[in-house]
Each structure stands twice: as structure tokens, then as C-alpha cells.
Amino acid sequence: MKLDRSTVSTLAMLALLLGIAAAGHYFSPLLLPKADVKAQPDPACDLQRQACATRLADGGRIELSILPRPIPILTPLKVEVAISGMLARKVEVDFAGETMNMGYNRVALDPADGGRFKGEASLPVCVSGGMNWVATVLIETDRQRIAVPHRFGIGH
């Protein structure tokens, strides 16, 4: 059976689209992590002024701190997550623009003493001036994945 040029092009395009879909499915947890537990921090807590804690239904506690305060852009940030009531295998903080895609900006934190995890990050400049950010704490335990989004603004 002889295939003409348009059939070959159509089959190649279909194979390419299937490959892109498979790659998107495989890598989607990197960009959109799945969480078994989604908890909300105290909405009155302001990361620009203090560390913010979240209590989980099972009694666990997660606290996020970002220094210096107020949180600047293009400056190294000290990010710390303190955990109690659970054992974490992996802790990351993902920084995302609330209304604008600012690219992949996730930092894996290193274990420290007393249930603390530490790392460094920096926030890119938003060309429109002020920006609302979401710093999502991502925790993996042996039993579950936990996501806690913290919202804060810069340059308003």
C-alpha cells in the first residue's frame, strides 16, 4: 500500500499531538500538583508582616515564613516551613502569580532541626507593577499530599 504525501503528513501530525498529550499528562504534576488535602490558612494572616500557620483537621500544623519582610522582588528570600503532627518526606513552596503566569517558580526545601524545612527563592519582576502572589506549601508524607495556598501582594 502506497501512502500519499498528505496521508503521511496527517499521520505525523496525529503522532505529534499524541506525543504532546502524553508528555503533558506525564509532567502535569510538576505544574499542577495533585493534593489529597487542601487546607486554607487564616485569611487575616499577612505574610508581609509575619509567619502564617495553618491547622489541619487531623491535628497537624504547618507554618510558612518568608524573610525579609515586607517581601521584596528580585531579592533572595529565606523560606521556612515548620511542621508538627506529621512526618514529611518532601516539602516545597510554589510561587505563582494569581492573575498572571510568571513561569515555573518552585523551591524544594531542605530538612533542618525540629520539623523545619528551609530554602531560598526569589520572585521575578512583574512588568505591570503590583502583583498578587500565591505561595503554595506542598508537603508529601507517606500517606498524603497536602497543599496550603498563601496569598500576598507586592507593590500595591
C-alpha positions in Angstrom: 0.0 0.0 0.0 1.4 3.3 -1.0 0.7 6.4 1.1 0.5 9.8 -0.5 2.2 12.9 1.0 -0.9 14.3 2.7 -1.7 11.0 4.5 1.9 10.8 5.8 1.6 14.4 7.0 -1.7 13.8 8.7 -0.3 10.6 10.4 2.8 12.5 11.5 0.7 15.4 12.9 -1.5 12.9 14.8 1.5 11.1 16.3 3.0 14.5 17.3 -0.3 15.5 19.0 -0.5 12.2 20.8 3.1 12.6 22.0 2.4 16.1 23.3 -0.7 14.9 25.1 1.2 12.0 26.7 4.1 14.3 27.8 1.6 16.8 29.3 -0.1 14.0 31.2 3.3 12.7 32.5 4.6 16.1 33.5 1.4 17.7 34.8 2.1 17.0 38.5 5.1 19.4 38.2 3.0 22.3 37.1 -0.3 21.4 38.8 0.4 19.3 41.8 -2.3 17.0 43.0 -3.2 17.2 46.6 -5.1 14.8 48.8 -5.6 17.6 51.5 -6.2 21.2 50.6 -6.1 23.5 53.7 -6.6 27.2 54.0 -4.5 29.4 56.2 -6.1 32.1 58.4 -7.2 34.8 55.9 -6.3 37.5 58.4 -2.7 36.5 58.5 -0.4 38.7 56.4 2.9 37.0 55.1 4.2 40.6 54.5 4.2 41.1 58.3 4.5 37.6 60.0 4.7 33.9 59.6 1.3 32.3 58.9 0.1 29.0 60.4 -2.5 26.5 59.3 -4.1 23.8 61.4 -5.1 20.6 59.6 -8.2 18.6 60.5 -6.1 15.7 61.8 -4.3 18.0 64.3 -1.2 18.7 62.2 0.2 22.3 61.9 2.0 24.0 59.1 3.7 27.4 59.4 5.2 29.4 56.5 7.7 32.2 57.0 9.3 34.3 54.3 12.0 36.8 55.1 12.8 39.7 54.7 9.6 41.5 55.4 7.9 43.1 53.6 8.6 40.6 50.8 10.6 42.2 48.0 11.1 41.2 44.4 14.4 40.2 42.8 16.0 39.7 46.3 17.0 36.3 47.8 14.2 35.2 50.1 14.6 32.9 53.1 11.7 30.5 53.0 11.0 28.3 56.0 8.2 25.8 56.7 7.7 24.4 60.2 5.7 21.2 60.5 4.2 19.5 63.6 1.9 16.5 63.9 3.2 14.7 60.8 6.4 13.4 59.2 7.1 15.0 55.8 9.2 13.3 53.1 9.3 16.3 50.9 8.4 20.0 51.3 8.3 22.6 48.5 6.9 26.1 48.1 5.5 27.0 44.7 5.2 30.7 43.9 2.7 31.7 41.2 1.2 34.9 40.0 -2.5 35.0 41.0 -3.7 36.5 37.7 -0.6 36.3 35.5 1.6 33.3 34.6 5.1 34.1 35.9 6.6 30.8 34.9 7.7 27.8 37.0 9.0 29.1 40.3 9.1 26.3 42.9 11.7 25.7 45.6 12.4 22.4 47.3 13.2 23.0 51.0 15.9 21.1 52.9 15.2 19.5 56.2 16.5 21.3 59.3 16.1 20.7 63.1 12.8 20.4 64.8 10.4 19.7 61.9 11.7 22.7 60.0 12.4 22.9 56.3 14.5 25.8 54.8 15.4 27.1 51.4 15.9 30.2 49.3 13.8 31.7 46.5 13.3 34.9 44.7 10.3 36.5 42.9 10.6 37.8 39.4 9.6 41.3 38.4 6.1 41.9 37.1 6.1 44.5 34.3 2.6 45.7 35.2 3.8 46.9 38.7 1.9 45.4 41.6 1.3 41.7 41.7 -0.7 39.3 43.8 1.2 36.1 44.5 0.2 32.7 45.8 2.9 30.8 47.8 1.6 27.2 48.0 3.2 25.0 50.6 3.4 21.4 49.1 4.0 18.6 51.6 4.4 14.9 50.8 4.0 12.4 53.7 3.9 8.6 53.4 0.1 8.8 53.3 -0.9 12.0 51.6 -0.1 15.2 49.7 -1.0 18.5 51.3 -1.3 21.9 49.7 -1.7 25.2 51.6 -2.0 28.3 49.4 -1.0 31.7 51.0 -1.9 34.9 49.1 0.0 38.1 49.4 0.6 41.2 47.3 3.7 43.1 46.3 4.0 46.7 45.1 0.3 47.8 45.6 
